[in-house]
């Protein structure tokens, strides 16, 4: 993220946020990371950082702090440990021990499936660690809880330690005997003993030094006391010195073996330190969020800024310490509203609000949870530029206004549609007319470049430009005109007044001075501000009405569209119902025709043929009339669906209207189609099919039966005999038979499977579950086949 100028963090008081954050860290590496934080504009990275901190905050609140104590940087120690045969000192090993113990605590803290489900981000960080408990055991074998070498760290060291203690007791006993003896003789000074050169010595009066045999190690600055090691203790001290030398050598050997054991883990230790630092950094952010009641907002890279119940983070920390109230604000900016112009009285909160926006943007882009409502949405600009405060420079021979012009020049050169600008007291520092005109020109150019930002000003021409320009909005800091005090609340949608005369009266400025100023400024100054505010309010009301009217228009259009769809569907279903009724009538006539044929057969025997043939002819005529009506209705139904069959080509998929069978066109002759559905070929007319957007699921290849069946809808059987077939063969015939049956007009199907072991009947019943159009399945009476036959009504 590009930041301008170099001191922008200081100007926005963000340095104070960083300082507070670093105070929550346990290690110096994490503290340094806080003070040199990077800012990111990548949406996925920012979202991940915010989720990590939000999870950590929940973990701290619901469970406990992540167990990270004080730790030290071990990077240089690991660098030396990686060198072959290098032996670290005790202090370096203790630093490594400290981090290994933290890692063990982290593993224990994040264990369990509940933690993994509740805090997946934290768990994924800790899961980077492949912990070997043997490392900690090797440490604990050598070091005690105070991180000192244990006396029994090795068998040899244990022997040496015991001999040293024995020798120390012997020396102490002998020393006490000699000290008491020489004290009685009056040879010793008031302080009987001392230590010199690591040896226990007697404090002897100078005049008695020749009366005691031994080695003089030192004398007092006054020369009145001489420190003598008695001759009887010299040999014992020499033995003790030798034992301590052996002890040091044994400790060096133990440490050397430990370093050799740890050397293969150097890369693991380096990773563990990074994990500890990262978690320390995240937890510090979580503690800051808890301190300022921060929340995880939504973030976007579309330039949308929707701040709800937002606080200035630094002001919130300061006021909380002083037990003062901080006023929140709301702000809405999107692709349409690029720039917000805040105006209002001095000390009314304009600059504080503008800085708050800048701090919140920075906090989000470095993974901090800002003090905003969680329903807020914050954009991620790639550049943040500010012009805040007095930037005059004696060294560069720049006045305040010159420095501000330099900033404007930089803005115009650098800023683009992904930039966010913060300008305080826009146009000030020079003659108001000239400064206001230049400020308006700069604002116009920045708006042309689609730059986003927040600006504070007192100039009326800037407010008026905001009112007249699409994409720029005014906002006012509300002033309590009764109490004549600022409320520190911001109202977006109208400009604010400076209330200079009112404030001057309140602080007690002489009335003649205030009246003189009013006369010089003209009576229309306040009127212009009031008029602009009224116009802004009226415009807002009109925009809301237009928005409401547009919404109602869209709702009406949607309802009309739904009505048309439902009406067309109703008409189609009505015609379909007529067709179904006619088909039922046709089936009834077919049954009557069969009965009449049976009657004719009987009448022939009785020689009454002429009467029967007349009845049969009447039924045929009626049947033909019904059939013609069905064709007419189906033609209407065909047109109602508004299907364009010209675009259908070989290879397209279609559905049969009556059965819903899905098939692929393999041949097309005029209005006649040949379809392939699985292993079955079907012939159908154009009026009997509809195009399908979906391809059928590839059917399982049947190995038992290979057949190429061509089906004509008019010649379909209603009976199937599967006796004597294997289960797989029977299953294929059943599927083929049922698929064909749904193409025909038979209502009741018959399947003969025999009784046997019952496997063929089970296969049939199992396959029938795949068909939705079956109404009833039953077996007839024993004289008609009983359990060896199954009837199916469709």
N, C-alpha and C positions, 0 to 999 in steps of 0.2 A: 504494500500500500504506500502510495506517495504522499508525503506530508510536507506542508509548507506553511510558515517558515520553519527554520530549524528549532526555534523555541516554542513551537505550537503547543507542545505538551505542558510546558510551564504556563503559557498564557491561558490555557483551558483548565488549569489547576489539576491536570491529570497526574503530574509528578507526585502530588500528595496522595492520590489514590494508590500509586505504585509503592510509595513508602509505607503506607498502612498495610498493603498486601504483603510486603516482604517481612513485616513484623510477625506474621503468622507462620512463617517457614521455620523448619527445624534445622536445616542445613544451609551452609553458606552458598553452596552451588545453586540451590533453589532461590535463595535471597537475591543472588546476582541475576538469575533468570527473570525475577520479578522486575528488577530495576532496568532491564534491557529487553523488555517484551517486544515481540514482533506482532504486526497487525496483518490480518489476512482478508482477502476479498473472495476467496473460493467458497462457494456456498456449502459444499459437502464438508469441507474441513471445519468451517465455522460451526455448522450444525453438530458435528461430532464433538468439538470442544465444549460446546454448551451442554450437550447431553451428558458428557463426562462429569462436568461440574454439578449439574442438576442431580445426577445419580449420587454423587459423593455427598451433596448436601442432605439428600434423603437418608443416606446411610448413617451420617453423623447424627441426624435427628432421631431416626428410628432405632439405631443400634448403639454405636459408640464411635469415637474418633478412630481413624485408621491408625494402627499401632506403629507410629514412626517417632522414635526418640531422636535425640541429637546425634548427628553423624558427621563425618569428615570426608573430604575429598581424598580418594585413594588412587587417583589416576597415576600420579608419579610413582607411588609404591608398587602398583601393578606393572608399570613399565620396567622397574628394576627387578621385580620378582620374575618377570618373563626371561631374564638373562640366565643362562645356564650356570648353576653352582653359586648364584648370588644368594647371600643370606641377609634377610631383612632384620632390622633391629626390633626390639620388643614393642616399641611405640607404634611402628608401622603395622605389626601383626595385630596389635590391640585394635587399631582402626578397622582392619579387615574383619576381625572378630565381631566388632560392633555391628557392621552391616550384615554379616551372616545371621546374627541373632534377630535383626529386624526382619530379614527375609523369612525366617522361620515363623515369626509372629504373623507376617502377612499371609503366609500359606494357611495358617490356622484360622485367621480372621475371615478369609474368603472361601473356606471349605463349605461343602454342602450344596445340594441342588437348589435349595430355597434361595441362597445368596445368588447363585448363577441366574436364576429366573428373575429375581427382583432387581439385580444390579449387573446386567450383562456387560456393560462397558468396563466397569472396574474389574470384573472377573477376567475379561479378555486381556487386560493389562497385566494382572498378576499371573495369569496362565502362561505368560512368556517365560516364567521362571521354571527351570527343571532342577528342583532342589534335591541334593544328596545329603541325607541326614548324617552320613559318615563324617562329613566335613565338620559339623558341629561337635560330634563326638570326639574327633581328634583334637579340637580346641579345648573342650571341657576336660579332657584327660590331662592337659598340660597346664591350663590356666584356671585359677579359681574365680569366684564372683567379682573380686576386686581387680581382675585382669593382671594378677601377678603369678609368676611361675610357682606351681605347687612344689612343696619339698619332696613329694614322692612322684614327681613327673616321670621318673624312670627308676628302676631298682638301684642303679648305681648312685643316682642323685639322692635317693632315700638313705643309703648307707653314709654318704658324705655328710648329709644334713644331720644325721644322728651323731656322727663323730664331732661335728662342729658344735652342736649343742652341749655335748659332753665336755669338750675342751673349754667352752665359754663358762660352764659351771665351775670347772677346775680353776680357771683364772680368777673368777669372781671370788671363790672361797679363799684362795691364796692372797688375793689383793686385800680382802677385808681383814685378814689376819695381820698383814704387814701394816696396813693403814692404822689399825687400832694400836699396834705396838708403837709405831713412830709418833702417833698422836699423844700417847701417854708420856713419851719422852720430850714432848714439846717441840718436835722438829717441823711439824706441818703448820700451814697457814689456816686461816679460818675455814676456807673451802678446801676440804681434805684432798679432793681428787679432781681430775679433768681428763679430756681426751686430746691427744696430739698425734698427728700422722696415723690416725686409725687405731691408736693404742691407748690403753688405760694407764694414766700416769698419776703420781703423787704431787700435790701442790706443796712444795718444801720452801721454808723460809730461806732466804739467800745465805744467811750466816750459818745454816745447818746443812748446806748442800754437800759438804765433804764428809758428813757423818753417815750418809746413806750410799751404799754401793749401787751403781746403776748407770743408765745412759740418760744424759740431759738432752731433752728434745726441744725445749723452748724456755723462755723466761718472760715475765710480764713486762709491760712497757715501762713500769716504774723501776724495774730491776729488783724489787723486793721479794718476788716469788720466782722459784725455779721449778720447772716441770720435769720430774725424773721418773724414768721407767725402772723399777727395782730389778736388780740383777736376777732375782729368783723368778721373775715373770718373763724375762726376755726370751728364754727358750720356748716357754709356753706360747707366747705371742707369735714366735716364728712358726711354730707348728700350726697355729690357727691361720696364719697367713697362707701357709701351704695348702691347708684344707680349703680355704676360700678360693684359692687359685684353681684347685681341682674342681670345685663347684662351678666356677665360671666356665671352665672348659667343658664340663658335662652339659651345662645349659646351652652353650654354643652348639654342641653336637645335637642336642634335642631340637633346637630351633632350626638347625640346618636340615635335619630330616623332615621337619614340618614344612619348611619351604619347598623341599623337593616333592613332598606329597601334594602341596597346593599348586605347584607350577602348572599342571595341566588345566586348572580351573581358572586361569587368568581371564580368558574371554568371558567365562560365565560370571565372574566377579564384576567385570566391566558392565555387562548387561544388567546385572542385579542393581548396580549403583544407578544406572539410568532409570530403571523401574522405580527405585526408591525416590529419586529426584522428581520424576514425573508425578508420582502419587503425592509427594510433599507439596508440589506446585499446585496440583488440582485441589488438594485439601485446603490449602491457603485460600484459593479462590472461593471454595465452599464456605469457609469461615467468614470471609468478607461478605458473601451473599447473605448469610444468616444475620450478620451484623447490620446490614442495611435493608434487610427484608427484600432481597433481590429475587427475580423470577426469570424463568426461561421463556423469552418471547419467540415468536415465529420470525424467521429471517428470509429475505428474498434478494434476488439480483435484478429486480424489475423497477427499482426506484420508488418503491412504496414505503412510506413512513406513516405508520398509524400508532402514535404514542397515546396510551391511556393510563391515567393516574401515574404520570411520570414525575420523578423528583430529580433535582440536581444532586448527583451522588455525593460530591464533595461538601456541598452545603448541608446535606442531610447528616453526614458524619459530624460536622462541626456543631450543628444545632442539637443533635442528640447528646453530645458531650455537655453542652450548655443547658440541656433540658428545655430547648426551645422548639416550637412547632415549625415544620416546613410545609409550604403549600405546593401541592402537585399541579400539573397542567396536562391538558390534552392537545394533541396536534395531529392534523391529517394532511398528508401530502402524497400525491400519486403522479401518474404520468401526465395528468391534465394540470395539476397544480405543482409547478416546478419550484417556485420561490415564494417564501413567506416573509412579508414585511411587518415587523413588530414595531408599534409606536405607542407612546404613552408618556406619563410623567417621569421626571428624573427620580432615581432611586425607587422606581416602581417595579423592578424585576425584569426589564427587557434583556439586559446583558446576562443576568443569571439564567434566564430561560434559554437564551441563545447558546450559552456555554453548556447548559444541561444537554441540549441536543448533540453537541459535539462530543461531550464526555460519554454519553450513552452509545453513540456510534463507535467510538474507540473501544469502549468496554466490550461490546459485542464482538468486535473484530479481533480481540485478543482472548476471547473465551471467558469473559467475566459476565455474571448475571446482573443486569442493571436493575435499579429500583423502579420497575414499571409493572403494570398489570400483565399477567401472563397472556392475555388476549391481544397484546400489542404485536405489531409487525414492523420489523426494522430492515431497511435496505442496506446493501453492502457496497458503498462506493469504492472505486479504485483510487481516488484521490481526495484528500481532505485539505482544504486551504482556508486560512483564517487571516483576518486583519483586525486585531484586537489590541487596544491600549496604545500608549505613547511609545513610538519606536524611533524617536529622534536620535541621531548619532553625531557626536562631536567629531569622532575620528573620521567618519565618512562625509562630514559637512552636510548633514541632512537634517532639515527641520521635520517637525511632526507631519505636516501636510506632504512634504516631499517624500517622506518614507511611505506614506499611504498611497501616493501616486505610483511609487515603485511597485508596491504590492498589487495595485490594480493592473499595472502593466504585466506583471507576472501572471495574474489571474487570466487575463485575456490571451496570453500566449500558451498557457499550460492547460487551463480548464477545458473539459469536454463534457459530453452527455453523461459520462459516468463519474463526474466530479461533484463534490458537495462543498459549498463555500459558506463561511461564517464571517460576516462583516458587522462590526460594532460602530454605531454612530456614523452611518454611511453619509459621506459628503461633508463632514465637519472638518474644521481645521483651517478654514479660509473664509473669504467673503461668502455669505450664505447664498447669494444669487448665483455666483460663479460655481461655488462648490456644489450646489444643488443641481445645476445644469450638467456639470461634468459627471456627477454621480448618476443622473438619469441616463446619460449617454452610455456610461459603462454598464449600467443595469440592462439597457436595451440590447447591447452587444452580447452580454452574458446570456440573456434570455434567448437570443437568436441561436446561440450555441447549445441550447437545451440543458444548461447547467442548473443543478438543484442547489438550494441553500436557504439559509435564514439570515435576514438582515434587520438591524435595528436603526431607526432614524427618527428625527423630529421634523424633517422637511416635508412641507405640504405637497410639493411637486412630485416627490417620490411616492407619497400615498396616492395621489391622483393618478400617477402612471400605473400603479398597481391596480387601481379600480378600473381603468380603461383597457388594461391589457389582459387578454386571455392567457391563463397559465400562471398568473401571479395573484396571490391573495393577501389581503390585509389582516392584521390581528392587533388587538388592543390590550394593553395592561389596564385592568379595571381600577378606577380611582373612586374612593368613597367621597362624594362631593359634600355630604353632610358633615362627616368627621374630618374631611380634608386630609385623609391618610390613604396611602396606597394599600390595595388588598393583596397584591402579588399574584392575582389570578389573571389568566390570559383568556380572552374571548376571540376566537377566530371568526373572521367574516366581516369585520368592520375595523376602520382605523381608530387610533386613540389620540387624545389631545394631551398636550404637555402640561396643562393646568398651571402654567408658570405664575400667573397673577394670583391665583388662589393660594398657592404654596407661599408666595411672597407675603401675602396678607397674614397667613398663619404664623410664620416665623417672626412676625412683628416688624417687617420693613415699613418705614413711614408711609402713610397713605398718600401724601403728596407725590412721593417718588413713584408709587404704583400707578397713581392716576396719570402722572406725566407720561409714564411708559405706555399706558393704554392709549392715550391720545396720539403718541408718536407712531404706535404700531397700526392704528386705524381700527375702526369699529367692526370691520368686516373680517378680521383675522379669525376670531372664534366662530363667526357665522359660517365661514368656509369649512372649518372642521366639522361643525354640526351638520351642514348640508351634505358633505361627503359621507358622513356616518349614516344619515338618513337614506341617501341614495344606495349605499351598500346594503342596508337592511331591506329596502324595497326590492333590490335586485335579488337578494337571497330568497325572499318570499316568492318572487316570480319564478326563479329557477326551481324551487321546490314544487311549485304548482305544475310547471312544465314537466318535471320529472315524474310527478304523480300521473299527469295526463298521458304521458308516454307509456308508463307502466300499465295503465288501464287499457290503452290501445293494444298493447302487446297481449294482455290477458284476453281481450275480446277477440283478437285475431286467432289466438290459440283455441279458444272455445269454438269459434266458427270452423276452424280446421277439424277439430274433434267431431263437431256436428256432421260435417260432410263425410267424414270417414264412417261414422256410425250409420248415417243415412244410406250410404252405398252398401254397407254391410247388411243393413236391414232389407234393402231391396233384393240383394243377392239371396239371402236366406229365405225370403218370401217365395222367390221363384224356385228355389231348390226344394222347398216344402211342397209346392205344387207338383214338381217333377216326381218326388217320392210318392205322393198320393196316387198319381197316374200310374206309376210303376206297380204299386200295390194292386191297383185295379186290373192291370194287365196280367199279373200273376193269378189273380182270382179267375179271370177269363180263361187262362191256360188250364187251370184246374177244372173249370166247367167244361172246357173243350174235351179234356180227357174223359170226363164223366159221360159226355154226349157220345164220344166214340165208343165207349163201353156200351152205352145204351143202343147205339146203332147195331153193334155186334149182336146184341140180344134181340133187337127188332128184326134183324135179317132172318133170324131163325123163325120169327113169327110172321114174316112176309109183310111187315109194316114199314117198309123202307122209305117210302116217299115222305111221310110225316117227319121222320127222324132227320132226313137230309135237309129238310126246310129249317128245322131248328139249328142244325149245325151251321148252315149258311148264315143264319142271323147272328150267331155267336162270332163267326169269323169276321163279319162286317163290323160288329161292335169292337172286336179286338183291333181291327185295322184302324178304326177311328181313334181309339185310345193311344195306339202306337204313334199315330201322326201328331196327336196333341203333345205327347211326350217329346217327340223330336222338335216340335215348335218351341216348347218351353226350354229345352236344353240348348236350342240355338240362341234364345234370349239370354239364358244363363251364361252361355259361351261369350256373348257380346258384352254382358255386364262386367265380366272379369277383365275386359279390355286387355286381353293377352295378344301380343304381337308374335304370331307364329312364323313370320317371314325370317326372323333372326335365328330360328332353331336350325341347327346343322347336325350332321353326324358327329357323335361324340358328346353332345349335350345330354344333361340329365333331366328327366321329366317324371311326373307322378301320374298314376291313373286316378281319376277323380273319385271313383266309387270305392276302390279298395285301398287307396293310398300307397300302392306298390310303387317302389322307386326303381327306375330302369334307365339304361343308357341307349340313346338312339344309335342303331347300327345300320339302318337303311330308311330312306324317305322317298316315297313315290306319291307326289301330289299331296293329298290329305291323309294318306295312309302311311303308318309308321310301323317299323319293326324294332322292338326294344329287347335289350339283353338285361335280365335281372338275375344275377348269380349265374346258375347253370341253365336257366330257363329263358326261352325266347318267346316273346309275347307280341301279337299283332293287334294294333289298335288304330282307331280313327282319330283325326285331329281334335274333334270335339270332346273326346274322352280323356284327354291329357292336359296337364298344365306344366309349365316350366318349373324346374326346381333349382334353387341356389346351392343346394348341398349335394355333395357326392356321397354315395352309400358307403358304409363301412365294409371293408373287404371281407367277404364271407370265407369261412373256414373251408379249405379244400377237402372234399370227401374222397378218400382213397378207395373206398369199397365199391363206389358206383361212378362210372364215367358215362354221361349221357348228354345228348344235345336235343332237348325237347322243344319243339315248336308248338305253341298253344294258340288255338283259335278260340276266342271267347264264346263263340256260338256252339262249340262242340265239346263242352267240358263235362266230365263224368262226375257223379255224386256218390260213387261207391268205390272203396279201395279194399283189396284183399292182400294182407301182408303175411299170411300164414306160410311157414316154411322158410322165411328169410331170417338172416342174422340181425342182431340189434342195430348195427351201423347201417346195414342195407335198408332195414325197415324205417329207420330214422330219416334217411334221405327221401324214401318214397312218401313218408308222411308230410315232410316239408314241401315236397313238390305238389302233392295232392292238395294241401291246404292253400298254398299260394294260388293254385289254379281255381280252387273253389271260390275264393273271394272275387275272382274275375267273372264268375258265372252268376246265374240267377237262382240256383238251388238254395232252399232255406234249411233243409235237413240233409246231413251227410251221414253215410254209413261206412264204418271201418270194421272189417272182419279180421280178427287177430287170433281167434281160438283161445282155449283156456290154458292148456299146458302148464308151464311154470309161472305164468303171469308176467314174464319179463317184457313181452311185446305190448301188453296193455299198459304197463308202467311207463314204457318208452313213449307210447302215444299220449298218455295223460301229461307227462313231463313236457313234451313238445307243444301241447295245446296251450300251456301257460304263456307262450311267446306271442299269442294272438289276442288282440283286444276285442275283436268283434264277435266273440263266442258268447251266446246267451245261456246255453244249457248243454250239459253232457250227461247221458244216462245209458243204461243197458236195458234191452227189451225183456219180455217174458221168456221163460225157458223154451216155450214152443217156437219162439222166433230167433233163438240163438243164445239167449241168456247172457252169461258173463263172457262169452266168446265173441260178442258183437258190441260195438259202442256206437250210439247215435250222437250226432253233434248238430245243435241248432245254431245257425249264424244269422 
